[in-house]
């Protein structure tokens, strides 16, 4: 399963190289470049959609660096979603719909922050100061050192 993270990262680099080019990687063929340029938004959306499962897999596999990376990507996506939801409404509608927006995104944001905090604590055990709190909130299970 850990190879999955390496594969997805290599895939991201190759897809980016195909539609933007790279000074480091070999150039993609002309037909590949045209295909990926035409479908750039689809590729970006797909990579955005897999952030949540990759975040969960990183936590389950104790790949804390990958968990932190995918949590950060997910938070950026959520920030963009909230901003676009706020921009779509007029000022009067924003105050009315603020509770709806908050309800829609709050659980997801809290879940991502929880995963990120857990991964950070497990990356540097004893240095973050959250281990006692984590062990209590994890049902009394000790946090692995």
Secondary structure, DSSP 4 states (H G I P E B T S, - for coil): -HHHHHHHHHHHHHHHHHHH--SSSPPPPHHHHHHHHHTHHHHHHHHHHHHHHHHHHHHHTT-HHHHHHHHHHHHHHHHHHHHHHHHHS-HHHHHHHHHHHHHHHHHHHHHHHHHHHHHHHHHSTTTSS-HHHHHHHTTTPPPP-
